Amino acid sequence: MTLKNLDNFSKNLKGKLRFNYSLKNHTWLNIGGFAKIFFVPETLKELRDFLFYVKNENKNFFIIGAGSNLLISENIQNRIFIKLGKNFNKVSITKDDVIIAGCSILDKNISDFACKNHLSGLEFLSCIPGTVGGGIRMNSGCFGTEFKDVLLSVQVMDFNGSVYTIDAKDINFDYRQINLSKNLIFLSASFKTLKKNKKEIEERIHGLKEKKKNSQPLKVKTGGSTFKNPQNQSEKKVWELIRDNVDGEVSFGDAKISNKHSNFFINSKNASFENMYNLINFVKSQVKAKTGITLELELEIVK
Ligand SMILES: Cc1cc2nc3c(=O)[nH]c(=O)nc-3n(C[C@H](O)[C@H](O)[C@H](O)COP(=O)(O)OP(=O)(O)OC[C@H]3O[C@@H](n4cnc5c(N)ncnc54)[C@H](O)[C@@H]3O)c2cc1C
């Protein structure tokens, strides 16, 4: 691939193609360097054509959603980021009350859509600040419901440009992970729902949002939960392990531990990747030294 080839490709593009592009504003943590290429396709054809043009570099691809679970390094000048455009955020209902949504739609918007249409099941999505694509990849969830409980199928494009549908039954869902290849771009997904009284759905959404507001910091630059809750290693939640074993005042530059939720790390102003990375490693080592428990990251590091 030469940039000249891509110059031709970029003519008549509905989407966006940028070179040497800062990703800082594309992540919730507001950390990240300049990507070699940032591409926002608006059609399947644009996406497929792009994959073809840059196929020799597909080991450097990264698919980004709302960037709410990512810590991106400042050294990403060889990487190519693909973010599905607005045309991939359409949502509709079939006669069987199945919701079909493009994978760039925000979780909150699909939850609102379901509620407006008297459909229950997606209330939990009102509390997750990502996109449907990121949510499927992470098997995101809160307050007892995860994507695995509502997903019926996902339509994907592989890096060769082939499009196919994967039934949720054929996916192994685990705690904040699934077994599908990272060489897949999730395009759209279908969800099961249940007809219910709209007022009941609204009340449930309101209740979940209140719970979230009371337990987690809002309106701050954060990547949400930094570590996963340890499975079978401890009765305690990870935030308790951090609270009990790490000085909550510790900071590396502007990278700090939230005083509202000790598993949420915050960029209080201009934290660098290194600041946040050092804080993560410090917390991990303190918990390991004091409890013997090895924490596993939920936040994804992109280098
Ligand atoms: C304030 C806050 C609160 C949070 N609360 C919760 C919570 O309650 N529960 C929870 O589970 N998480 C929570 N998170 C974490 C985060 O919101 C979820 O992991 C979310 O689902 C990530 O979605 P995203 O679109 O931001 O994905 P990104 O962070 O952009 O990416 C995450 C992963 O998904 C992949 N990906 C994204 N889009 C696609 C696509 N179209 N095709 C293929 N792969 C894709 C990326 O490559 C990456 O591997 C929270 C985060 C914040 C900042």
The ligand as an SDF file (V2000), in Angstrom:
LIG
                    3D

 53 58  0  0  0  0  0  0  0  0999 V2000
  -17.5310    5.6380   32.8820 C   0  0  0  0  0  0  0  0  0  0  0  0
  -17.4500    4.2290   32.3560 C   0  0  0  0  0  0  0  0  0  0  0  0
  -18.3180    3.2700   32.8380 C   0  0  0  0  0  0  0  0  0  0  0  0
  -18.2600    1.9440   32.3680 C   0  0  0  0  0  0  0  0  0  0  0  0
  -19.1370    1.0370   32.8520 N   0  0  0  0  0  0  0  0  0  0  0  0
  -19.1150   -0.2320   32.3860 C   0  0  0  0  0  0  0  0  0  0  0  0
  -20.0390   -1.2100   32.8690 C   0  0  0  0  0  0  0  0  0  0  0  0
  -20.8950   -0.9400   33.7060 O   0  0  0  0  0  0  0  0  0  0  0  0
  -19.9450   -2.4760   32.3710 N   0  0  0  0  0  0  0  0  0  0  0  0
  -19.0200   -2.8110   31.4330 C   0  0  0  0  0  0  0  0  0  0  0  0
  -18.9900   -3.9760   31.0140 O   0  0  0  0  0  0  0  0  0  0  0  0
  -18.1480   -1.9080   30.9510 N   0  0  0  0  0  0  0  0  0  0  0  0
  -18.1650   -0.6300   31.4010 C   0  0  0  0  0  0  0  0  0  0  0  0
  -17.2690    0.2860   30.9150 N   0  0  0  0  0  0  0  0  0  0  0  0
  -16.2740   -0.1340   29.8980 C   0  0  0  0  0  0  0  0  0  0  0  0
  -16.7290    0.1080   28.4280 C   0  0  0  0  0  0  0  0  0  0  0  0
  -17.7290    1.1040   28.3570 O   0  0  0  0  0  0  0  0  0  0  0  0
  -17.2470   -1.1750   27.7920 C   0  0  0  0  0  0  0  0  0  0  0  0
  -16.2270   -2.1510   27.7180 O   0  0  0  0  0  0  0  0  0  0  0  0
  -17.7860   -0.9120   26.3800 C   0  0  0  0  0  0  0  0  0  0  0  0
  -18.5780   -1.9710   25.9450 O   0  0  0  0  0  0  0  0  0  0  0  0
  -16.6890   -0.6520   25.3480 C   0  0  0  0  0  0  0  0  0  0  0  0
  -17.3170   -0.2120   24.1680 O   0  0  0  0  0  0  0  0  0  0  0  0
  -16.5850    0.8090   23.1930 P   0  0  0  0  0  0  0  0  0  0  0  0
  -17.4550    1.0250   22.0020 O   0  0  0  0  0  0  0  0  0  0  0  0
  -16.1820    2.0280   23.9220 O   0  0  0  0  0  0  0  0  0  0  0  0
  -15.3200   -0.0410   22.7580 O   0  0  0  0  0  0  0  0  0  0  0  0
  -13.7960    0.4130   22.7070 P   0  0  0  0  0  0  0  0  0  0  0  0
  -13.3590    0.8030   24.0650 O   0  0  0  0  0  0  0  0  0  0  0  0
  -13.5920    1.3980   21.6170 O   0  0  0  0  0  0  0  0  0  0  0  0
  -13.1190   -0.9810   22.3080 O   0  0  0  0  0  0  0  0  0  0  0  0
  -13.2080   -2.0880   23.1810 C   0  0  0  0  0  0  0  0  0  0  0  0
  -12.9210   -3.3750   22.3940 C   0  0  0  0  0  0  0  0  0  0  0  0
  -13.9770   -3.5910   21.4580 O   0  0  0  0  0  0  0  0  0  0  0  0
  -13.4460   -3.7290   20.1330 C   0  0  0  0  0  0  0  0  0  0  0  0
  -14.4240   -3.1550   19.1960 N   0  0  0  0  0  0  0  0  0  0  0  0
  -15.0680   -1.9710   19.2980 C   0  0  0  0  0  0  0  0  0  0  0  0
  -15.9370   -1.8290   18.2760 N   0  0  0  0  0  0  0  0  0  0  0  0
  -15.8150   -2.9410   17.5050 C   0  0  0  0  0  0  0  0  0  0  0  0
  -16.4320   -3.3950   16.3040 C   0  0  0  0  0  0  0  0  0  0  0  0
  -17.3540   -2.6890   15.6440 N   0  0  0  0  0  0  0  0  0  0  0  0
  -16.0440   -4.5940   15.8070 N   0  0  0  0  0  0  0  0  0  0  0  0
  -15.1110   -5.3510   16.4470 C   0  0  0  0  0  0  0  0  0  0  0  0
  -14.5090   -4.9810   17.5830 N   0  0  0  0  0  0  0  0  0  0  0  0
  -14.8610   -3.7980   18.1050 C   0  0  0  0  0  0  0  0  0  0  0  0
  -12.1280   -2.9630   20.1710 C   0  0  0  0  0  0  0  0  0  0  0  0
  -11.2410   -3.4130   19.1600 O   0  0  0  0  0  0  0  0  0  0  0  0
  -11.6380   -3.3100   21.5610 C   0  0  0  0  0  0  0  0  0  0  0  0
  -11.0640   -4.5980   21.5640 O   0  0  0  0  0  0  0  0  0  0  0  0
  -17.3000    1.5990   31.3840 C   0  0  0  0  0  0  0  0  0  0  0  0
  -16.4310    2.5790   30.8840 C   0  0  0  0  0  0  0  0  0  0  0  0
  -16.5000    3.8860   31.3560 C   0  0  0  0  0  0  0  0  0  0  0  0
  -15.5630    4.9170   30.7810 C   0  0  0  0  0  0  0  0  0  0  0  0
  1  2  1  0
  2  3  1  0
  2 52  2  0
  3  4  2  0
  4  5  1  0
  4 50  1  0
  5  6  2  0
  6  7  1  0
  6 13  1  0
  7  8  2  0
  7  9  1  0
  9 10  1  0
 10 11  2  0
 10 12  1  0
 12 13  2  0
 13 14  1  0
 14 15  1  0
 14 50  1  0
 15 16  1  0
 16 17  1  0
 16 18  1  0
 18 19  1  0
 18 20  1  0
 20 21  1  0
 20 22  1  0
 22 23  1  0
 23 24  1  0
 24 25  2  0
 24 26  1  0
 24 27  1  0
 27 28  1  0
 28 29  2  0
 28 30  1  0
 28 31  1  0
 31 32  1  0
 32 33  1  0
 33 34  1  0
 33 48  1  0
 34 35  1  0
 35 36  1  0
 35 46  1  0
 36 37  1  0
 36 45  1  0
 37 38  2  0
 38 39  1  0
 39 40  1  0
 39 45  2  0
 40 41  1  0
 40 42  2  0
 42 43  1  0
 43 44  2  0
 44 45  1  0
 46 47  1  0
 46 48  1  0
 48 49  1  0
 50 51  2  0
 51 52  1  0
 52 53  1  0
M  END
$$$$
